Amino acid sequence: MKIIKKLLLFLLIVFIVAQFFRPEKNNGDLATIKPFLTETNPPEDVKLILKESCFDCHSDFTRYPWYNNITPVNYWLKGHIDHGKEHFNVSKWEGNSVKRKDHKFEELIEMVEDKSMPLNSYTWTHTEARLTDAQIESIVDWAKKVRLMYDMKPKPE
């Protein structure tokens, strides 16, 4: 029993010390999203969906929940955000080719239609990010229009 108490005390001390070490936050400028919104011109309902369900992990600006102040949860969240930005970062939209932008929208349509985005681990705590069938339809319709726009632009060989 004495060993268990010492082990629990040790783990408590490690947990407390860990709170002084935090990953860097994703607190970029919200203005970095504007070129994406300007180019893709989402309707207001889709803009709201993007804000509530996508931009926290797919832009350089994240609205952090209270539990981000707890280590190791904050490292887990940072991993999710980094992974999301690696695949689709609207804050870096301007630097992409037309071909890449079109491909990203193709992936967006696929992932929203099969409900793999937003992630379940995100919607557990962000219930407002859960997409209804009507919202999915709105996003997909908008994304298909954007793809048509990209299809009409010349693509370098």
N, CA, C and O of each residue as an XYZ file, in Angstrom:
628
protein
N       0.823     -1.187      0.000
C       0.000      0.000      0.000
C       0.870      1.256      0.000
O       0.528      2.260     -0.624
N       1.991      1.187      0.702
C       2.897      2.324      0.775
C       3.465      2.650     -0.606
O       3.659      3.822     -0.931
N       3.730      1.641     -1.412
C       4.281      1.830     -2.760
C       3.250      2.524     -3.637
O       3.605      3.404     -4.421
N       2.005      2.155     -3.524
C       0.942      2.768     -4.328
C       0.813      4.252     -3.985
O       0.665      5.081     -4.883
N       0.865      4.594     -2.701
C       0.784      5.995     -2.284
C       1.961      6.795     -2.832
O       1.787      7.917     -3.308
N       3.155      6.219     -2.765
C       4.333      6.918     -3.282
C       4.234      7.093     -4.804
O       4.597      8.138     -5.344
N       3.746      6.074     -5.471
C       3.589      6.147     -6.921
C       2.566      7.217     -7.291
O       2.796      7.996     -8.216
N       1.440      7.262     -6.581
C       0.425      8.276     -6.848
C       0.951      9.684     -6.565
O       0.661     10.612     -7.320
N       1.719      9.855     -5.490
C       2.325     11.146     -5.176
C       3.307     11.554     -6.267
O       3.329     12.713     -6.683
N       4.111     10.616     -6.728
C       5.063     10.885     -7.810
C       4.322     11.310     -9.083
O       4.712     12.284     -9.728
N       3.265     10.590     -9.445
C       2.488     10.934    -10.635
C       1.825     12.306    -10.503
O       1.743     13.055    -11.477
N       1.360     12.627     -9.320
C       0.765     13.941     -9.075
C       1.809     15.045     -9.269
O       1.525     16.073     -9.884
N       2.987     14.833     -8.754
C       4.074     15.822     -8.905
C       4.442     15.982    -10.382
O       4.623     17.104    -10.856
N       4.551     14.882    -11.103
C       4.864     14.936    -12.538
C       3.770     15.708    -13.275
O       4.066     16.535    -14.137
N       2.515     15.442    -12.942
C       1.393     16.130    -13.575
C       1.450     17.633    -13.305
O       1.232     18.436    -14.213
N       1.736     18.007    -12.084
C       1.816     19.434    -11.724
C       2.974     20.110    -12.454
O       2.808     21.200    -13.000
N       4.129     19.481    -12.468
C       5.290     20.052    -13.169
C       5.006     20.166    -14.667
O       5.418     21.137    -15.303
N       4.309     19.190    -15.230
C       3.996     19.198    -16.669
C       3.145     20.405    -17.053
O       3.173     20.833    -18.207
N       2.392     20.958    -16.109
C       1.544     22.104    -16.427
C       2.356     23.351    -16.793
O       1.815     24.293    -17.373
N       3.634     23.363    -16.461
C       4.494     24.501    -16.799
C       5.069     24.391    -18.216
O       5.731     25.316    -18.687
N       4.826     23.291    -18.882
C       5.325     23.079    -20.241
C       4.136     22.977    -21.181
O       3.278     22.107    -21.029
N       4.097     23.876    -22.148
C       2.953     23.937    -23.061
C       3.434     24.077    -24.498
O       4.471     24.689    -24.753
N       2.690     23.516    -25.425
C       3.052     23.701    -26.837
C       2.690     25.111    -27.295
O       1.886     25.798    -26.664
N       3.293     25.522    -28.391
C       2.980     26.826    -28.967
C       1.545     26.813    -29.491
O       1.090     25.826    -30.068
N       0.848     27.916    -29.281
C      -0.545     28.000    -29.735
C      -0.624     28.427    -31.196
O       0.291     29.057    -31.726
N      -1.713     28.081    -31.822
C      -2.010     28.403    -33.217
C      -2.789     29.724    -33.238
O      -3.980     29.748    -33.552
N      -2.100     30.820    -32.900
C      -2.756     32.120    -32.774
C      -2.350     33.075    -33.880
O      -1.983     34.221    -33.617
N      -2.414     32.607    -35.106
C      -2.110     33.474    -36.233
C      -3.177     34.535    -36.399
O      -4.106     34.646    -35.598
N      -3.024     35.303    -37.444
C      -3.936     36.400    -37.732
C      -5.184     35.872    -38.445
O      -5.083     35.145    -39.434
N      -6.330     36.235    -37.948
C      -7.600     35.825    -38.557
C      -7.724     36.352    -39.989
O      -8.458     35.786    -40.799
N      -7.018     37.420    -40.294
C      -7.056     38.010    -41.640
C      -6.482     37.060    -42.696
O      -6.744     37.239    -43.885
N      -5.710     36.061    -42.284
C      -5.128     35.121    -43.253
C      -6.179     34.250    -43.916
O      -5.902     33.612    -44.932
N      -7.383     34.212    -43.356
C      -8.475     33.417    -43.916
C      -9.175     34.173    -45.045
O      -9.800     33.556    -45.908
N      -9.075     35.496    -45.046
C      -9.816     36.328    -46.006
C      -9.529     36.000    -47.469
O     -10.472     35.954    -48.259
N      -8.277     35.769    -47.873
C      -8.059     35.431    -49.296
C      -8.806     34.167    -49.723
O      -9.315     34.093    -50.842
N      -8.872     33.177    -48.837
C      -9.618     31.958    -49.130
C     -11.102     32.281    -49.312
O     -11.730     31.837    -50.273
N     -11.647     33.053    -48.387
C     -13.066     33.400    -48.462
C     -13.366     34.255    -49.698
O     -14.399     34.078    -50.345
N     -12.474     35.167    -50.016
C     -12.669     36.023    -51.187
C     -12.643     35.201    -52.466
O     -13.492     35.379    -53.339
N     -11.680     34.308    -52.578
C     -11.537     33.510    -53.798
C     -12.661     32.492    -53.968
O     -13.160     32.298    -55.076
N     -13.057     31.851    -52.890
C     -14.043     30.770    -52.996
C     -15.477     31.253    -52.806
O     -16.421     30.537    -53.138
N     -15.645     32.455    -52.276
C     -16.938     33.124    -52.148
C     -18.051     32.235    -51.581
O     -19.064     32.021    -52.247
N     -17.875     31.721    -50.370
C     -18.950     30.891    -49.800
C     -20.149     31.745    -49.410
O     -19.985     32.890    -48.986
N     -21.357     31.193    -49.551
C     -22.528     31.911    -49.050
C     -22.444     32.040    -47.521
O     -21.671     31.330    -46.878
N     -23.225     32.930    -46.957
C     -23.154     33.203    -45.512
C     -23.351     31.950    -44.659
O     -22.660     31.773    -43.657
N     -24.289     31.079    -45.047
C     -24.519     29.875    -44.242
C     -23.290     28.965    -44.260
O     -22.960     28.348    -43.248
N     -22.617     28.882    -45.401
C     -21.416     28.047    -45.493
C     -20.260     28.699    -44.728
O     -19.467     27.996    -44.101
N     -20.154     30.022    -44.769
C     -19.122     30.725    -43.986
C     -19.250     30.385    -42.509
O     -18.256     30.122    -41.831
N     -20.474     30.394    -42.024
C     -20.711     30.074    -40.616
C     -20.313     28.633    -40.312
O     -19.702     28.359    -39.279
N     -20.656     27.724    -41.204
C     -20.280     26.309    -41.023
C     -18.761     26.178    -40.999
O     -18.211     25.481    -40.146
N     -18.087     26.839    -41.922
C     -16.620     26.782    -41.970
C     -16.024     27.306    -40.670
O     -15.090     26.715    -40.129
N     -16.560     28.403    -40.174
C     -16.066     28.996    -38.934
C     -16.259     28.049    -37.748
O     -15.357     27.872    -36.929
N     -17.443     27.445    -37.667
C     -17.773     26.585    -36.530
C     -17.156     25.190    -36.613
O     -16.877     24.572    -35.586
N     -16.945     24.693    -37.827
C     -16.576     23.289    -37.981
C     -15.204     23.032    -38.590
O     -14.698     21.913    -38.507
N     -14.593     24.040    -39.198
C     -13.380     23.765    -39.975
C     -12.150     24.587    -39.578
O     -11.052     24.046    -39.452
N     -12.341     25.888    -39.383
C     -11.195     26.781    -39.269
C     -10.318     26.533    -38.046
O      -9.131     26.858    -38.086
N     -10.849     25.973    -36.965
C     -10.013     25.727    -35.785
C      -8.834     24.817    -36.098
O      -7.754     24.991    -35.534
N      -9.025     23.858    -36.981
C      -7.956     22.910    -37.318
C      -7.368     23.131    -38.711
O      -6.308     22.591    -39.029
N      -8.040     23.910    -39.528
C      -7.589     24.063    -40.914
C      -7.247     25.508    -41.266
O      -7.412     25.928    -42.412
N      -6.769     26.270    -40.275
C      -6.290     27.627    -40.514
C      -5.220     27.945    -39.477
O      -4.929     27.134    -38.597
N      -4.645     29.125    -39.593
C      -3.619     29.546    -38.631
C      -4.216     30.240    -37.414
O      -3.494     30.874    -36.644
N      -5.514     30.126    -37.236
C      -6.191     30.743    -36.101
C      -7.133     29.732    -35.458
O      -8.051     29.228    -36.104
N      -6.900     29.442    -34.189
C      -7.707     28.459    -33.461
C      -8.345     29.105    -32.241
O      -7.693     29.837    -31.496
N      -9.626     28.822    -32.048
C     -10.320     29.210    -30.812
C     -10.150     28.040    -29.849
O     -10.703     26.962    -30.069
N      -9.390     28.252    -28.792
C      -9.077     27.156    -27.879
C     -10.122     26.995    -26.779
O     -10.586     27.982    -26.208
N     -10.492     25.746    -26.484
C     -11.416     25.492    -25.365
C     -10.657     25.572    -24.039
O      -9.426     25.577    -24.023
N     -11.386     25.633    -22.942
C     -10.779     25.752    -21.617
C      -9.812     24.612    -21.313
O      -8.794     24.817    -20.653
N     -10.129     23.414    -21.794
C      -9.303     22.255    -21.443
C      -7.968     22.242    -22.181
O      -7.153     21.347    -21.957
N      -7.733     23.207    -23.046
C      -6.421     23.332    -23.667
C      -5.374     23.788    -22.652
O      -4.177     23.739    -22.935
N      -5.809     24.225    -21.486
C      -4.876     24.647    -20.439
C      -4.330     23.480    -19.634
O      -3.536     23.681    -18.715
N      -4.740     22.270    -19.964
C      -4.304     21.087    -19.214
C      -3.302     20.290    -20.059
O      -3.616     19.845    -21.162
N      -2.123     20.126    -19.532
C      -1.136     19.259    -20.158
C      -1.436     17.854    -19.652
O      -1.587     17.686    -18.442
N      -1.528     16.865    -20.479
C      -1.086     16.679    -21.857
C      -2.168     16.892    -22.917
O      -1.912     16.668    -24.100
N      -3.371     17.320    -22.520
C      -4.445     17.514    -23.491
C      -4.031     18.535    -24.550
O      -4.338     18.373    -25.731
N      -3.334     19.584    -24.119
C      -2.930     20.622    -25.071
C      -1.973     20.089    -26.146
O      -1.994     20.572    -27.278
N      -1.150     19.120    -25.813
C      -0.267     18.515    -26.827
C      -1.076     17.661    -27.804
O      -0.777     17.625    -28.998
N      -2.083     16.986    -27.302
C      -2.958     16.182    -28.158
C      -3.694     17.092    -29.141
O      -3.784     16.785    -30.330
N      -4.227     18.225    -28.635
C      -4.912     19.179    -29.508
C      -3.970     19.758    -30.551
O      -4.336     19.893    -31.718
N      -2.762     20.097    -30.134
C      -1.783     20.645    -31.081
C      -1.491     19.645    -32.192
O      -1.338     20.030    -33.352
N      -1.416     18.374    -31.845
C      -1.189     17.340    -32.856
C      -2.327     17.294    -33.869
O      -2.090     17.156    -35.070
N      -3.556     17.409    -33.388
C      -4.712     17.426    -34.286
C      -4.670     18.645    -35.213
O      -4.896     18.532    -36.418
N      -4.380     19.793    -34.638
C      -4.342     21.032    -35.420
C      -3.228     20.967    -36.460
O      -3.450     21.304    -37.623
N      -2.046     20.543    -36.060
C      -0.928     20.438    -37.005
C      -1.259     19.475    -38.139
O      -0.958     19.746    -39.302
N      -1.873     18.363    -37.797
C      -2.250     17.374    -38.808
C      -3.294     17.956    -39.772
O      -3.196     17.771    -40.985
N      -4.272     18.645    -39.231
C      -5.305     19.254    -40.065
C      -4.736     20.296    -41.009
O      -5.097     20.340    -42.186
N      -3.842     21.140    -40.494
C      -3.236     22.190    -41.325
C      -2.309     21.602    -42.384
O      -2.149     22.171    -43.464
N      -1.717     20.489    -42.077
C      -0.834     19.826    -43.036
C      -1.612     19.390    -44.281
O      -1.089     19.429    -45.395
N      -2.841     18.982    -44.081
C      -3.657     18.488    -45.190
C      -4.461     19.577    -45.895
O      -4.681     19.505    -47.104
N      -4.898     20.582    -45.145
C      -5.757     21.609    -45.724
C      -5.674     22.851    -44.851
O      -6.279     22.898    -43.779
N      -4.926     23.861    -45.303
C      -4.742     25.075    -44.508
C      -5.227     26.270    -45.314
O      -4.556     26.710    -46.248
N      -6.395     26.793    -44.952
C      -6.951     27.919    -45.693
C      -6.129     29.192    -45.521
O      -6.232     30.105    -46.340
N      -5.322     29.267    -44.482
C      -4.472     30.441    -44.281
C      -3.313     30.500    -45.271
O      -2.709     31.557    -45.453
N      -3.005     29.403    -45.895
C      -1.920     29.342    -46.888
C      -2.499     29.098    -48.286
O      -1.818     28.554    -49.156
N      -3.734     29.494    -48.494
C      -4.449     29.193    -49.726
C      -3.808     29.836    -50.942
O      -3.719     29.208    -51.997
N      -3.362     31.073    -50.814
C      -2.830     31.826    -51.947
C      -1.611     31.168    -52.589
O      -1.385     31.345    -53.786
N      -0.849     30.440    -51.851
C       0.372     29.837    -52.381
C       0.157     28.549    -53.164
O       1.118     27.980    -53.683
N      -1.062     28.087    -53.258
C      -1.349     26.821    -53.934
C      -1.653     27.028    -55.417
O      -2.170     28.071    -55.818
N      -1.327     26.025    -56.216
C      -1.671     26.061    -57.636
C      -3.165     25.786    -57.801
O      -3.817     25.273    -56.892
N      -3.695     26.133    -58.974
C      -5.104     25.872    -59.270
C      -5.378     24.371    -59.177
O      -6.423     23.952    -58.678
N      -4.445     23.581    -59.655
C      -4.611     22.118    -59.627
C      -4.717     21.614    -58.182
O      -5.564     20.777    -57.868
N      -3.855     22.129    -57.318
C      -3.875     21.705    -55.913
C      -5.160     22.174    -55.219
O      -5.763     21.428    -54.447
N      -5.567     23.408    -55.499
C      -6.807     23.926    -54.905
C      -7.996     23.058    -55.310
O      -8.832     22.701    -54.481
N      -8.054     22.726    -56.591
C      -9.134     21.878    -57.089
C      -9.114     20.521    -56.381
O     -10.156     19.998    -55.985
N      -7.916     19.962    -56.229
C      -7.787     18.660    -55.555
C      -8.225     18.759    -54.089
O      -8.866     17.842    -53.576
N      -7.889     19.848    -53.421
C      -8.289     20.027    -52.022
C      -9.814     20.088    -51.903
O     -10.394     19.564    -50.953
N     -10.450     20.734    -52.877
C     -11.913     20.779    -52.841
C     -12.515     19.422    -53.173
O     -13.574     19.070    -52.654
N     -11.860     18.668    -54.020
C     -12.316     17.299    -54.294
C     -12.283     16.477    -53.005
O     -13.228     15.749    -52.704
N     -11.198     16.598    -52.253
C     -11.072     15.895    -50.978
C     -12.094     16.402    -49.962
O     -12.676     15.618    -49.212
N     -12.306     17.709    -49.944
C     -13.275     18.304    -49.026
C     -14.657     17.699    -49.270
O     -15.334     17.290    -48.327
N     -15.070     17.641    -50.524
C     -16.377     17.068    -50.862
C     -16.467     15.620    -50.378
O     -17.447     15.222    -49.750
N     -15.446     14.858    -50.677
C     -15.441     13.437    -50.301
C     -15.537     13.251    -48.788
O     -16.313     12.425    -48.307
N     -14.753     14.018    -48.046
C     -14.695     13.831    -46.592
C     -15.954     14.348    -45.886
O     -16.372     13.790    -44.872
N     -16.548     15.402    -46.418
C     -17.783     15.910    -45.811
C     -18.945     14.973    -46.144
O     -19.782     14.690    -45.287
N     -18.996     14.490    -47.395
C     -20.077     13.574    -47.773
C     -20.035     12.274    -46.987
O     -21.079     11.760    -46.584
N     -18.832     11.733    -46.761
C     -18.784     10.468    -46.012
C     -18.703     10.690    -44.491
O     -18.509      9.750    -43.721
N     -18.855     11.941    -44.090
C     -18.939     12.355    -42.679
C     -17.677     12.037    -41.871
O     -17.740     11.818    -40.662
N     -16.532     12.013    -42.558
C     -15.284     11.831    -41.813
C     -14.714     13.176    -41.352
O     -13.741     13.222    -40.599
N     -15.328     14.263    -41.810
C     -14.993     15.607    -41.344
C     -16.286     16.321    -41.015
O     -17.269     16.192    -41.745
N     -16.299     17.070    -39.931
C     -15.259     17.187    -38.923
C     -15.111     15.891    -38.123
O     -16.026     15.072    -38.040
N     -13.943     15.746    -37.551
C     -13.642     14.535    -36.786
C     -14.591     14.358    -35.603
O     -15.032     15.331    -34.991
N     -14.891     13.111    -35.298
C     -15.731     12.827    -34.126
C     -15.091     13.363    -32.850
O     -15.788     13.855    -31.963
N     -13.778     13.270    -32.757
C     -13.101     13.748    -31.549
C     -13.264     15.261    -31.381
O     -13.156     15.769    -30.265
N     -13.519     15.975    -32.457
C     -13.777     17.420    -32.390
C     -15.236     17.682    -32.022
O     -15.525     18.531    -31.179
N     -16.137     16.963    -32.646
C     -17.561     17.218    -32.417
C     -18.052     16.731    -31.052
O     -19.130     17.128    -30.611
N     -17.279     15.879    -30.378
C     -17.658     15.462    -29.021
C     -17.753     16.672    -28.107
O     -18.665     16.780    -27.288
N     -16.802     17.577    -28.258
C     -16.764     18.737    -27.369
C     -17.235     20.014    -28.058
O     -17.460     21.026    -27.394
N     -17.384     19.979    -29.363
C     -17.881     21.128    -30.131
C     -19.163     20.690    -30.842
O     -19.170     20.463    -32.051
N     -20.221     20.578    -30.085
C     -21.467     20.067    -30.647
C     -21.991     20.949    -31.776
O     -22.682     20.467    -32.673
N     -21.665     22.236    -31.732
C     -22.103     23.140    -32.796
C     -21.432     22.818    -34.135
O     -21.872     23.296    -35.181
N     -20.378     22.016    -34.104
C     -19.650     21.658    -35.326
C     -20.237     20.423    -36.023
O     -19.839     20.100    -37.143
N     -21.156     19.749    -35.384
C     -21.795     18.588    -36.023
C     -22.620     19.066    -37.204
O     -23.409     20.004    -37.087
N     -22.436     18.421    -38.327
C     -23.116     18.848    -39.547
C     -24.412     18.082    -39.768
O     -24.456     16.856    -39.668
N     -25.458     18.829    -40.068
C     -26.721     18.209    -40.437
C     -26.648     17.832    -41.919
O     -25.734     18.257    -42.627
N     -27.598     17.047    -42.376
C     -27.635     16.691    -43.793
C     -27.777     17.932    -44.670
O     -27.182     18.007    -45.745
N     -28.559     18.899    -44.215
C     -28.747     20.143    -44.980
C     -27.433     20.929    -45.059
O     -27.108     21.493    -46.103
N     -26.686     20.965    -43.961
C     -25.397     21.663    -43.970
C     -24.403     20.961    -44.892
O     -23.655     21.610    -45.623
N     -24.406     19.643    -44.849
C     -23.529     18.880    -45.735
C     -23.872     19.199    -47.185
O     -22.981     19.403    -48.010
N     -25.135     19.240    -47.484
C     -25.565     19.549    -48.846
C     -25.121     20.962    -49.254
O     -24.677     21.166    -50.385
N     -25.236     21.926    -48.350
C     -24.809     23.301    -48.637
C     -23.315     23.368    -48.923
O     -22.887     24.021    -49.875
N     -22.531     22.695    -48.101
C     -21.075     22.699    -48.291
C     -20.709     22.034    -49.617
O     -19.895     22.560    -50.376
N     -21.299     20.900    -49.888
C     -20.988     20.159    -51.110
C     -21.397     20.957    -52.344
O     -20.647     21.001    -53.320
N     -22.554     21.578    -52.321
C     -22.983     22.398    -53.455
C     -22.004     23.543    -53.707
O     -21.607     23.795    -54.845
N     -21.622     24.232    -52.632
C     -20.655     25.328    -52.747
C     -19.317     24.810    -53.269
O     -18.725     25.411    -54.166
N     -18.845     23.709    -52.717
C     -17.546     23.154    -53.120
C     -17.551     22.734    -54.594
O     -16.552     22.907    -55.292
N     -18.653     22.193    -55.056
C     -18.748     21.808    -56.471
C     -18.703     23.038    -57.374
O     -18.110     22.991    -58.452
N     -19.317     24.122    -56.951
C     -19.259     25.374    -57.722
C     -17.823     25.902    -57.771
O     -17.362     26.381    -58.807
N     -17.135     25.809    -56.651
C     -15.735     26.258    -56.609
C     -14.891     25.395    -57.546
O     -14.030     25.910    -58.259
N     -15.132     24.107    -57.544
C     -14.386     23.212    -58.444
C     -14.653     23.560    -59.903
O     -13.738     23.509    -60.724
N     -15.879     23.910    -60.235
C     -16.192     24.335    -61.605
C     -15.403     25.594    -61.969
O     -14.901     25.725    -63.085
N     -15.303     26.510    -61.014
C     -14.531     27.728    -61.235
C     -13.067     27.380    -61.521
O     -12.465     27.918    -62.450
N     -12.506     26.481    -60.721
C     -11.100     26.079    -60.925
C     -10.940     25.330    -62.231
O      -9.906     25.447    -62.889
N     -11.938     24.570    -62.612
C     -11.866     23.821    -63.870
C     -11.797     24.756    -65.068
O     -11.223     24.403    -66.098
N     -12.368     25.932    -64.943
C     -12.389     26.897    -66.047
C     -11.096     27.710    -66.140
O     -10.824     28.347    -67.157
N     -10.295     27.678    -65.055
C      -9.028     28.414    -65.059
C      -7.968     27.586    -65.785
O      -7.967     26.357    -65.705
N      -7.067     28.270    -66.493
C      -5.989     27.519    -67.169
C      -5.039     26.895    -66.134
O      -4.694     27.505    -65.122
N      -4.641     25.681    -66.426
C      -3.715     24.970    -65.540
C      -2.401     24.765    -66.275
O      -2.392     24.206    -67.371
N      -1.303     25.202    -65.701
C      -0.004     24.970    -66.354
C       0.308     23.488    -66.422
O      -0.040     22.722    -65.524
N       0.950     23.107    -67.468
C       1.312     21.683    -67.663
C       2.383     21.270    -66.693
O       2.815     20.118    -66.703
